[in-house]
Amino acid sequence: MKLNYPKVHLDHDKVFVSFYINQKRYRLYNGKRIGSATSPNSYPVDQRFSIGNLLAAEVFKYLTEGGVLKKYQSDAVITGIQSDREFLTRALNNKLSGNYSKKYNDMLNYVYRLAIDEMGGDNLTSSHISDILLKYSSGVSHNTIRRHLNVLINEANLLGMCHHPSKNIKSKKAKASLHKPISDVKLLLDEIRDYNSNLYLCCLLTYGCLLRPHREIRELTWGDFTSDLSYIKLSGSRNKSGRNRIVPVPKYIRTILCSRESNLNVFTGSKRPPNPSYFSKLWERFKGASNSIEEMQTLYSFRHSGAIEIFKRTGSITKLQKAMGHSSINVSLTYLRGLEVSDLEECDMPIL
């Protein structure tokens, strides 16, 4: 950093100090941006210039000792060495400004608070990360917290933080969770249709179009359908993969659709979608009233069942990837490992 000693200026009774950092001029009217209470213009006019000299000395000392100077009303850093706490705060703000789900943002806020509370001071170490993760005995919880901490740390690294405190901390081996498919989809759908029409349509779209219920389906408008209702088109900002997604709508779903104005939500009939927990609560109520739901079956079981149906009929992992809207085949392979799909049939077994 190339810094000249700040000069004191008087402009219509207002005093400020100016200085150049790397040939760019900056001016300060008080010490707020360097953590100082010195404010020349709060003094009588005849004393302001001398207080301005004190401010100039404070500014020079602060900056030459590595103090952080940010742009006016911004988190962008002009010069100085930021603490890990500041990097993490900027990283969180960057991620929250992206187009992510509320659930994802809530988790980032949660792990940020865990990190800040564990640090106590300004620096984040691998010991802090380990102590945070030790609180989670479940492999799934441990890995979820670790993954989201890595999101913030990776973003902080992009902003200039020069170490990665969780780099050598490995994930826990978690026991695979078997998603329970639905043995008789039609029978269960008939029962749901009699219970609630919105839940019925949600389950149909989850099974027949393999859309995710709690955002992709909940936020559907009639404008997301083509004019003949044969396809649903979602932009990357509307689905988990972040890519544009186009899925065909089976005839058994099209026959119950009745298109309205393009800006209206499919379920509310207004411009606003249902609240984020709408389908979760509907499902819980239905589950409590039904004897057909098995353990480990959720709304996503319709998506799992649709995935099995596609894979069994086509045998194509590529087609399954496209239908599920996964970002890569590896994701689809991982997904299938948790489903009740047998990789071997009797005819594949050794013969005698």
PLY file of the C-alpha trace (Angstrom):
ply
format ascii 1.0
element vertex 352
property float x
property float y
property float z
element edge 351
property int vertex1
property int vertex2
end_header
0.00 0.00 0.00
1.33 3.43 -0.96
0.04 6.03 1.52
0.87 9.73 1.92
0.47 11.54 5.24
-3.08 13.00 5.46
-3.52 16.74 4.88
-6.03 18.89 6.79
-8.40 21.05 4.74
-10.91 23.75 5.62
-13.98 24.04 3.41
-16.55 26.69 4.48
-15.86 26.10 8.18
-15.94 22.32 7.64
-12.69 20.48 8.31
-11.69 17.21 6.66
-8.50 15.23 6.11
-7.51 13.89 2.70
-4.94 11.31 1.70
-4.00 9.10 -1.24
-3.89 5.30 -1.21
-2.34 3.84 -4.35
-2.85 7.16 -6.15
-6.55 7.37 -5.29
-7.78 10.21 -3.07
-9.93 9.68 0.02
-11.35 12.14 2.53
-12.67 11.75 6.07
-14.67 14.32 8.05
-14.46 12.29 11.26
-12.90 9.13 12.65
-15.91 6.78 12.48
-14.50 4.72 9.62
-11.30 4.02 11.58
-13.03 3.38 14.90
-12.14 6.79 16.36
-14.45 9.22 18.17
-12.50 12.24 16.89
-14.88 14.63 15.10
-13.31 18.05 14.30
-16.58 19.60 13.13
-18.24 19.03 16.49
-15.87 21.63 18.01
-16.06 25.44 17.82
-14.88 26.77 14.46
-11.61 28.18 15.81
-10.60 24.75 17.20
-11.54 22.58 14.25
-8.27 22.84 12.34
-6.15 21.73 15.31
-8.51 18.78 15.98
-8.21 18.00 12.26
-4.45 17.56 12.79
-5.19 15.03 15.56
-7.47 13.16 13.17
-4.77 13.16 10.50
-2.30 11.59 12.93
-4.84 8.95 13.99
-5.64 8.08 10.38
-1.96 7.70 9.45
-1.16 5.55 12.50
-4.25 3.37 11.96
-3.56 2.70 8.28
0.19 2.14 8.59
-0.47 -0.45 11.32
-2.73 -2.46 9.02
-6.09 -1.05 10.04
-9.02 -1.79 7.74
-10.53 1.07 5.78
-13.75 0.28 3.94
-15.49 2.22 1.22
-18.14 4.68 2.38
-21.32 2.84 3.41
-19.97 -0.43 1.98
-18.28 -3.65 3.11
-15.75 -3.37 0.27
-12.23 -3.01 1.68
-9.91 -0.25 0.46
-6.92 -1.32 2.52
-5.96 -3.16 5.69
-5.92 -6.66 7.09
-9.39 -7.95 7.91
-10.09 -10.34 10.73
-11.67 -13.73 10.12
-14.81 -12.40 11.80
-15.05 -9.59 9.21
-14.39 -11.97 6.32
-17.12 -14.35 7.55
-19.57 -11.48 7.95
-18.91 -10.29 4.41
-19.14 -13.90 3.15
-22.53 -14.34 4.84
-23.86 -11.08 3.37
-22.68 -12.12 -0.09
-24.44 -15.48 0.13
-27.64 -13.99 1.55
-27.79 -11.57 -1.38
-27.99 -14.53 -3.77
-31.22 -16.15 -4.90
-31.28 -19.05 -2.44
-34.10 -20.65 -0.52
-35.13 -19.42 2.93
-34.14 -22.78 4.39
-30.63 -22.50 2.93
-30.22 -18.90 4.14
-31.45 -19.84 7.61
-28.84 -22.60 7.80
-26.07 -20.21 6.73
-27.19 -17.74 9.41
-27.19 -20.56 11.95
-23.66 -21.83 11.22
-22.39 -18.23 11.08
-23.65 -17.65 14.61
-22.09 -20.96 15.72
-18.72 -19.85 14.33
-18.87 -16.34 15.82
-19.92 -17.64 19.24
-17.22 -20.32 19.25
-14.48 -17.89 18.14
-15.12 -15.37 20.87
-12.45 -13.14 19.30
-11.61 -12.29 15.71
-9.79 -15.40 14.43
-11.25 -18.74 13.34
-9.11 -21.86 13.82
-9.48 -25.56 13.02
-9.93 -26.15 16.76
-13.00 -23.90 16.71
-14.47 -25.90 13.81
-13.74 -29.20 15.57
-15.37 -27.97 18.79
-18.48 -26.92 16.88
-18.77 -30.29 15.12
-18.17 -32.27 18.33
-21.57 -31.07 19.51
-23.25 -33.15 16.77
-23.08 -36.89 17.34
-25.26 -37.72 14.34
-23.25 -38.21 11.16
-25.91 -36.45 9.11
-26.00 -33.39 11.40
-22.19 -33.28 11.62
-21.87 -33.32 7.83
-24.66 -30.79 7.30
-23.04 -28.26 9.67
-19.59 -28.92 8.20
-20.86 -28.46 4.65
-22.51 -25.11 5.38
-19.49 -23.88 7.33
-17.40 -24.72 4.27
-19.73 -22.62 2.13
-19.01 -19.55 4.27
-15.28 -20.26 4.54
-14.95 -20.82 0.79
-16.70 -17.51 0.15
-14.44 -15.82 2.72
-11.41 -17.25 0.88
-12.66 -15.68 -2.35
-12.87 -12.35 -0.51
-9.27 -12.61 0.66
-9.14 -14.71 3.83
-5.91 -16.63 3.35
-6.48 -19.82 5.38
-9.12 -22.56 5.43
-9.64 -23.78 9.02
-11.90 -26.70 8.07
-9.75 -27.96 5.19
-8.40 -31.03 7.01
-11.57 -31.84 8.93
-13.23 -34.82 7.29
-16.91 -35.63 7.07
-18.40 -38.41 9.14
-19.53 -41.61 7.56
-23.30 -41.48 7.88
-25.59 -44.46 7.59
-27.50 -44.36 4.33
-31.16 -43.47 4.67
-33.51 -45.61 2.59
-36.25 -43.51 1.04
-39.45 -45.50 1.13
-41.23 -45.58 -2.25
-45.00 -45.96 -2.52
-46.15 -49.43 -3.49
-49.53 -48.39 -4.95
-49.28 -44.78 -6.09
-52.74 -44.64 -7.69
-54.49 -45.95 -4.60
-52.81 -43.41 -2.34
-53.45 -40.57 -4.80
-57.15 -41.44 -4.86
-57.24 -41.17 -1.08
-55.42 -37.80 -1.16
-57.82 -36.48 -3.86
-60.74 -37.06 -1.51
-58.87 -35.31 1.30
-57.61 -32.09 -0.34
-57.47 -31.01 -3.99
-54.34 -28.86 -3.62
-52.41 -31.64 -1.89
-53.60 -34.03 -4.59
-52.29 -31.79 -7.40
-49.02 -31.29 -5.54
-48.51 -35.06 -5.19
-49.44 -35.60 -8.85
-46.86 -33.05 -9.99
-44.25 -34.47 -7.63
-44.78 -37.98 -9.03
-45.58 -37.24 -12.68
-43.22 -34.30 -13.31
-40.65 -35.08 -10.58
-40.74 -31.50 -9.35
-39.79 -30.69 -5.77
-42.93 -29.88 -3.76
-41.85 -27.19 -1.30
-40.57 -24.61 -3.76
-40.78 -25.65 -7.41
-44.41 -26.79 -7.13
-45.58 -24.40 -4.41
-44.48 -21.35 -6.46
-45.90 -22.54 -9.80
-47.86 -19.99 -11.78
-49.92 -20.66 -14.89
-47.28 -18.74 -16.82
-44.81 -21.54 -16.05
-46.87 -23.84 -18.30
-46.83 -23.74 -22.08
-50.09 -22.63 -23.69
-51.25 -26.24 -24.22
-50.19 -27.21 -20.67
-47.89 -29.92 -22.07
-44.67 -28.57 -20.52
-43.54 -26.73 -17.40
-40.61 -24.34 -17.84
-38.65 -23.14 -14.82
-35.67 -20.78 -14.88
-32.50 -21.59 -12.97
-33.50 -19.23 -10.16
-36.60 -21.34 -9.53
-35.03 -24.74 -8.97
-32.34 -26.36 -6.84
-29.88 -27.17 -9.65
-29.68 -23.53 -10.74
-30.26 -24.50 -14.37
-33.23 -23.91 -16.64
-35.58 -26.86 -16.43
-38.23 -28.02 -18.87
-40.37 -31.03 -17.95
-43.27 -32.66 -19.83
-46.67 -32.79 -18.15
-48.32 -36.23 -18.47
-51.84 -36.40 -19.87
-53.31 -37.63 -16.57
-52.22 -34.32 -15.02
-53.21 -32.09 -17.96
-56.79 -33.34 -17.85
-57.37 -31.86 -14.39
-55.68 -28.50 -15.08
-57.67 -25.41 -15.91
-55.40 -22.57 -17.00
-55.96 -19.02 -15.75
-54.06 -15.72 -15.99
-50.32 -16.29 -16.35
-49.32 -14.34 -13.22
-51.62 -16.26 -10.85
-50.37 -19.01 -8.57
-51.74 -22.45 -9.43
-52.82 -23.17 -5.83
-53.95 -19.82 -4.41
-55.43 -18.25 -7.53
-53.67 -15.02 -6.55
-50.27 -13.47 -7.23
-48.91 -14.81 -3.94
-47.92 -18.47 -3.48
-48.91 -20.48 -0.40
-46.68 -20.03 2.66
-43.48 -22.16 2.72
-44.89 -24.71 5.18
-48.25 -25.07 3.39
-47.74 -28.53 1.89
-45.78 -29.83 4.88
-48.70 -29.07 7.18
-51.25 -30.48 4.74
-49.24 -33.69 4.49
-48.90 -34.02 8.27
-52.66 -33.61 8.67
-53.38 -36.15 5.96
-50.81 -38.53 7.44
-52.58 -38.31 10.79
-55.93 -39.14 9.18
-54.69 -41.94 6.91
-53.80 -45.56 7.59
-52.05 -45.96 4.23
-48.85 -44.00 4.93
-45.89 -46.15 5.90
-42.93 -45.15 8.05
-40.32 -43.05 6.20
-42.83 -42.00 3.52
-43.08 -38.26 2.87
-44.20 -35.97 0.07
-40.84 -36.69 -1.54
-41.77 -40.39 -1.70
-43.88 -39.51 -4.76
-40.75 -38.10 -6.41
-38.77 -41.18 -5.39
-41.48 -43.45 -6.75
-41.52 -41.53 -10.05
-37.73 -41.86 -10.26
-37.92 -45.63 -9.77
-40.61 -45.87 -12.46
-38.46 -43.98 -14.99
-35.32 -45.96 -14.18
-37.09 -49.32 -14.34
-38.73 -48.53 -17.67
-35.78 -46.89 -19.40
-32.72 -48.26 -17.59
-31.14 -44.91 -18.47
-29.35 -42.93 -15.78
-29.03 -40.04 -18.25
-32.79 -39.80 -18.74
-33.28 -40.06 -14.99
-30.80 -37.20 -14.46
-32.71 -34.96 -16.87
-36.09 -35.89 -15.41
-34.92 -35.24 -11.84
-33.22 -31.96 -12.73
-29.93 -33.09 -11.20
-26.80 -31.09 -12.02
-24.76 -34.20 -12.82
-25.08 -37.96 -13.29
-23.10 -38.44 -10.07
-25.93 -36.82 -8.13
-28.43 -39.20 -9.72
-26.23 -42.21 -8.93
-25.99 -41.12 -5.31
-29.74 -40.58 -5.27
-30.46 -44.08 -6.59
-28.32 -45.74 -3.92
-30.86 -44.68 -1.33
-33.86 -46.02 -3.25
-35.25 -49.53 -3.12
-33.98 -50.36 -6.59
-32.18 -53.65 -6.85
-29.04 -53.56 -8.97
-29.18 -57.35 -9.36
-31.97 -59.62 -10.59
-32.25 -63.38 -10.15
-30.96 -63.98 -13.66
-27.78 -62.08 -12.78
-26.88 -64.42 -9.93
-24.35 -67.29 -10.26
-25.81 -70.47 -11.76
-24.98 -74.07 -10.90
0 1
1 2
2 3
3 4
4 5
5 6
6 7
7 8
8 9
9 10
10 11
11 12
12 13
13 14
14 15
15 16
16 17
17 18
18 19
19 20
20 21
21 22
22 23
23 24
24 25
25 26
26 27
27 28
28 29
29 30
30 31
31 32
32 33
33 34
34 35
35 36
36 37
37 38
38 39
39 40
40 41
41 42
42 43
43 44
44 45
45 46
46 47
47 48
48 49
49 50
50 51
51 52
52 53
53 54
54 55
55 56
56 57
57 58
58 59
59 60
60 61
61 62
62 63
63 64
64 65
65 66
66 67
67 68
68 69
69 70
70 71
71 72
72 73
73 74
74 75
75 76
76 77
77 78
78 79
79 80
80 81
81 82
82 83
83 84
84 85
85 86
86 87
87 88
88 89
89 90
90 91
91 92
92 93
93 94
94 95
95 96
96 97
97 98
98 99
99 100
100 101
101 102
102 103
103 104
104 105
105 106
106 107
107 108
108 109
109 110
110 111
111 112
112 113
113 114
114 115
115 116
116 117
117 118
118 119
119 120
120 121
121 122
122 123
123 124
124 125
125 126
126 127
127 128
128 129
129 130
130 131
131 132
132 133
133 134
134 135
135 136
136 137
137 138
138 139
139 140
140 141
141 142
142 143
143 144
144 145
145 146
146 147
147 148
148 149
149 150
150 151
151 152
152 153
153 154
154 155
155 156
156 157
157 158
158 159
159 160
160 161
161 162
162 163
163 164
164 165
165 166
166 167
167 168
168 169
169 170
170 171
171 172
172 173
173 174
174 175
175 176
176 177
177 178
178 179
179 180
180 181
181 182
182 183
183 184
184 185
185 186
186 187
187 188
188 189
189 190
190 191
191 192
192 193
193 194
194 195
195 196
196 197
197 198
198 199
199 200
200 201
201 202
202 203
203 204
204 205
205 206
206 207
207 208
208 209
209 210
210 211
211 212
212 213
213 214
214 215
215 216
216 217
217 218
218 219
219 220
220 221
221 222
222 223
223 224
224 225
225 226
226 227
227 228
228 229
229 230
230 231
231 232
232 233
233 234
234 235
235 236
236 237
237 238
238 239
239 240
240 241
241 242
242 243
243 244
244 245
245 246
246 247
247 248
248 249
249 250
250 251
251 252
252 253
253 254
254 255
255 256
256 257
257 258
258 259
259 260
260 261
261 262
262 263
263 264
264 265
265 266
266 267
267 268
268 269
269 270
270 271
271 272
272 273
273 274
274 275
275 276
276 277
277 278
278 279
279 280
280 281
281 282
282 283
283 284
284 285
285 286
286 287
287 288
288 289
289 290
290 291
291 292
292 293
293 294
294 295
295 296
296 297
297 298
298 299
299 300
300 301
301 302
302 303
303 304
304 305
305 306
306 307
307 308
308 309
309 310
310 311
311 312
312 313
313 314
314 315
315 316
316 317
317 318
318 319
319 320
320 321
321 322
322 323
323 324
324 325
325 326
326 327
327 328
328 329
329 330
330 331
331 332
332 333
333 334
334 335
335 336
336 337
337 338
338 339
339 340
340 341
341 342
342 343
343 344
344 345
345 346
346 347
347 348
348 349
349 350
350 351
